[in-house]
Amino acid sequence: MTSTKSNSKGVAVVTGSAQGIGRSIAIRLAGDGYDIVINDLESKKDNLEEVKNEITANFPERRVLTVFGDVSIEEDVKGLIKSAVKEFGSLNVFVANAGICKPKSLIETSSDDFESVLAVNVKGTFYSYKYAAQQMIAQGEGGRIVGASSLAGKKGLASASAYCASKFAVRGLTQCAAIELGRNGITVNAYAPGAIQTPMLAGLVESADYDEFKRSSSVGDLGTTQDVSSLVSFLVTPEARFITGQTISVDGGVFFD
Ligand SMILES: NC(=O)c1ccc[n+]([C@@H]2O[C@H](COP(=O)([O-])OP(=O)(O)OC[C@H]3O[C@@H](n4cnc5c(N)ncnc54)[C@H](O)[C@@H]3O)[C@@H](O)[C@H]2O)c1
């Protein structure tokens, strides 16, 4: 077992970190002082390489490990955590960010569509929370787990039945995990972004017409990936110890709890 560098704040795993929000979280947590394990599908190899290079160039003190894997496959998630611990010695933060969206109306959504969205967004989050928690409990030093919900996890949206169902489920998992893990010093929270400028959002909107999203927010703008990674950066600090089970909106004031 390799120990972490002495000036490291700990070890953080971020799933789906080849692009978008996950990429921003990985870079932010590296800047915050964590050694980082980046993960994505093997098809995103080149993007992951770029993320690794960016972290190494900006934060040469930090270690970065790349682990390919599909979060909807239980063995891949187990392997991801095993690799992190083998390489860096511990697991302190796990961000279950990976997610997919297949925008279709309810009546057009096939069983396969529904199952594939739930496989990544719900089963992937379940495996992530479960195996991250097992490792953190075994270490006995607490930890921080963060999941990816959405505005679509707080209210229904058109053409998003499977996605909404999956993101509501992430809120449920987050609340249950928080209750069960709190006494181990592990907090479990999720972010609920509104429209954030990422490849996922670009895939949802024809001709990059974001006006509708802008109009629906109080601040009249889209969010950036940094808006989300700043929140995660705080949630994983010791100061955030009394925040758990929450799914926190980062949506420019669209949905009010
Ligand atoms: N962008 C938004 O507006 C928005 C809003 C609300 C919630 N979210 C959520 O935030 C998270 C990140 O979104 P994003 O916009 O950055 O998406 P994105 O599509 O730009 O990036 C997601 C990454 O996850 C990876 N991924 C997909 N399936 C995977 C799997 N099975 N295993 C491992 N990696 C996998 C993808 O390859 C991709 O690199 C998602 O869970 C998404 O649902 C995004």
The ligand as a Tripos MOL2 file, in Angstrom:
@<TRIPOS>MOLECULE
LIG
   44    48     1     0     0
SMALL
NO_CHARGES

@<TRIPOS>ATOM
      1 N1        -25.2190   19.6440  -17.2500 N.am      1 LIG1
      2 C1        -26.3360   19.8490  -16.5900 C.2       1 LIG1
      3 O1        -27.0660   20.7880  -16.8980 O.2       1 LIG1
      4 C2        -26.7290   18.9490  -15.4450 C.ar      1 LIG1
      5 C3        -27.8490   19.3210  -14.6990 C.ar      1 LIG1
      6 C4        -28.2410   18.5180  -13.6360 C.ar      1 LIG1
      7 C5        -27.5400   17.3630  -13.3110 C.ar      1 LIG1
      8 N2        -26.4430   17.0190  -14.0510 N.ar      1 LIG1
      9 C6        -25.7650   15.7800  -13.6550 C.3       1 LIG1
     10 O2        -24.4010   16.0490  -13.3770 O.3       1 LIG1
     11 C7        -23.5960   14.9290  -13.7600 C.3       1 LIG1
     12 C8        -22.5520   15.3750  -14.7700 C.3       1 LIG1
     13 O3        -23.2260   15.9550  -15.8810 O.3       1 LIG1
     14 P1        -22.4710   16.6310  -17.1110 P.3       1 LIG1
     15 O4        -23.3620   17.6800  -17.6290 O.co2     1 LIG1
     16 O5        -21.0770   16.9420  -16.7660 O.co2     1 LIG1
     17 O6        -22.5500   15.3990  -18.1500 O.3       1 LIG1
     18 P2        -21.5770   15.0080  -19.3630 P.3       1 LIG1
     19 O7        -22.3670   14.0830  -20.2360 O.co2     1 LIG1
     20 O8        -20.9900   16.2100  -19.9780 O.co2     1 LIG1
     21 O9        -20.4260   14.1600  -18.6100 O.3       1 LIG1
     22 C9        -20.7530   12.9650  -17.9340 C.3       1 LIG1
     23 C10       -19.5660   12.0380  -17.9570 C.3       1 LIG1
     24 O10       -19.9780   10.7930  -17.3520 O.3       1 LIG1
     25 C11       -19.4500    9.7440  -18.1290 C.3       1 LIG1
     26 N3        -20.2360    8.5160  -17.9780 N.ar      1 LIG1
     27 C12       -21.4440    8.2420  -18.5210 C.ar      1 LIG1
     28 N4        -21.8220    7.0050  -18.2080 N.ar      1 LIG1
     29 C13       -20.8280    6.4900  -17.4470 C.ar      1 LIG1
     30 C14       -20.6490    5.2400  -16.8190 C.ar      1 LIG1
     31 N5        -21.5650    4.2610  -16.9450 N.pl3     1 LIG1
     32 N6        -19.5240    5.0280  -16.0990 N.ar      1 LIG1
     33 C15       -18.5900    6.0100  -15.9840 C.ar      1 LIG1
     34 N7        -18.7120    7.2050  -16.5700 N.ar      1 LIG1
     35 C16       -19.8220    7.4440  -17.2900 C.ar      1 LIG1
     36 C17       -19.5030   10.2570  -19.5600 C.3       1 LIG1
     37 O11       -18.6520    9.5140  -20.4150 O.3       1 LIG1
     38 C18       -19.0920   11.7040  -19.3860 C.3       1 LIG1
     39 O12       -17.6940   11.8890  -19.4930 O.3       1 LIG1
     40 C19       -24.5590   13.8880  -14.3370 C.3       1 LIG1
     41 O13       -24.9000   12.9580  -13.3230 O.3       1 LIG1
     42 C20       -25.7550   14.7240  -14.7420 C.3       1 LIG1
     43 O14       -26.9370   13.9710  -14.7730 O.3       1 LIG1
     44 C21       -26.0220   17.7810  -15.1140 C.ar      1 LIG1
@<TRIPOS>BOND
     1     1     2 1
     2     2     3 2
     3     2     4 1
     4     4     5 ar
     5     4    44 ar
     6     5     6 ar
     7     6     7 ar
     8     7     8 ar
     9     8     9 1
    10     8    44 ar
    11     9    10 1
    12     9    42 1
    13    10    11 1
    14    11    12 1
    15    11    40 1
    16    12    13 1
    17    13    14 1
    18    14    15 2
    19    14    16 1
    20    14    17 1
    21    17    18 1
    22    18    19 2
    23    18    20 1
    24    18    21 1
    25    21    22 1
    26    22    23 1
    27    23    24 1
    28    23    38 1
    29    24    25 1
    30    25    26 1
    31    25    36 1
    32    26    27 ar
    33    26    35 ar
    34    27    28 ar
    35    28    29 ar
    36    29    30 ar
    37    29    35 ar
    38    30    31 1
    39    30    32 ar
    40    32    33 ar
    41    33    34 ar
    42    34    35 ar
    43    36    37 1
    44    36    38 1
    45    38    39 1
    46    40    41 1
    47    40    42 1
    48    42    43 1
@<TRIPOS>SUBSTRUCTURE
     1 LIG1         1 GROUP 0 **** ****
